[in-house]
Amino acid sequence: MTAEIAVMNQSAVALAADSAATRSEAKIFTANKIFALSKYRPVAVMIYGSSACMNVPWETIIKQFRAELGEADLATVSDFGDALFKYIGANRALFPQSEQEQFAFIYAAEKFARIKKNIVEAVNTAIAENGPITQEQASDLAQGVLDQRKTFWKGRPRRKNVPRDARRRAREQYGNQIVDARDQVLQQLPLTAKQRETLMQITLDSWYKQPQSGQSGIVVAGFGRDDMFPALVNYEIDGVLLNRPISWTSGDVALSQNNRAVVVPFAQDDMIRLFVEGVTPAYEAFVESYFEQLVNGLNAMVVSELPADQAMQQIKDDLEKNRATVIGSLSEKLREERKALYVDPLLSILSGLPLNELASLAESLVNLTSLRRRVSLDKEDVGGPIDVAVISRGDGLVWIKRKHYFPAELNQQFFANYFRTKVGHG
């Protein structure tokens, strides 16, 4: 895991990221997570989640793209991000068809493993509650899990720039890999032919629709040619299939005369949210959940005391109808109060911060997450040196803190060659 942040006002955007990179859930190494997306333009990229795309390090992908981009000056930050993902989809050297086919197998197998886990849990729960069950009952439970997954994907938004025939083409190209993954993962489950087809459709839908989160997060921030104020676009990506990245935009920020400052955390954001909003997401969820339980309990107590006649039925219906309104009003009121007490005062100060203070705030907020992990029982997967960069229209990308894997004083030729070579560190 990681902790990263973008702190923005109308003058600049400060990016800060820790260095911890987890391998095999046990080993933690030091990694770079912020890179110049262009040697010549004020735009940078920050990565979180997986440090590689289909086993190709993001550092390699970004630096190869940067060499390809050269001195190109694109109109907006979004254009820079779109160009990066277009490059990823078109690059057969990085992502040949053989690797895409292997990824199709892995991608499907991961989904089937989650489905299998849910089916096994449903069967074990039924056995614990009712004793042994028949094969037909087990099949019904499996169908229930598949129906839930179908409903989930049906409700997800369609990814942009995906061809209408993507599902047909994916089935033709990767059908064998999907079947192999299904048979290997679900081989012991008694599935009907209809259920096997449902599994195929669920997999194809997962490539066509937008999931809740991706394997890697890519933050592109800075200034395009036409951006008067800094902008940021947050992409997520799982891999490459059909020569197209399985990617989507999960958020964007563009400052203006009216929107003068913002703090945007990524990955582990609990302590940053606590500093900015005065409450952690976990505690906020607890308060809202407890209030909902309280309202539901009071409703049930009142309804149980009312006479069971037609005259009282309208009161019961009104109580149920107003229940959601009461619960929703609390959530809205809490948001308004947080905004007035914490968010607005902070952003008011942030909008006028000079560049050095902007960088200091970004670094401090990442440090806050690292400190919390160090003095708690949580896994200490945020830490190491913190890289900090500030991007402004006039000065471009300026490193405030930057770790190198080599002593800078022994490698002066590296810095001398940075703008003379196609590929460089940074």
Buried (B, 14 or more C-beta within 10 A) or exposed (E): BBBBBBBBBBBBBBBBBBBBBBEEEEEBEEBBBBBBBBBBBBBBBBBBBBBBBBEBBBBEBBBBBBEEBEEEBBEBBBBBBBBBBBBBBEBEEBBEEEBBBBBBBEBBBBBBBEBBEBBBEBBEEBEEEEEEBEEEBBBEBBBEBBEEBBEBBEEBEEBEEBEEEBBEBBBEBBBEBBBBBBEEBBEEBEBEEEBEEBBBBBBBBBBBBBBEEBBBBBBBBBBBEEBEBBBBBBBBBBBBBBBBBBBBBBEBBBBEEEBBBBBBBBBBBBBBBBBBBBBBEEEBEEEBEEBBEEBEEEBEEEBEEEEEEEEEEEEBEEBEEEBEEBBEEBBEEBEEEBBEEBBEEBBEEBBEBEBEBBBBBBBBBBBBBBBBBEEEEEEBBBBBBBBBBBBBBEEBBBBBEBEEEEEEEEEEEBEEEBEEEEEBBB
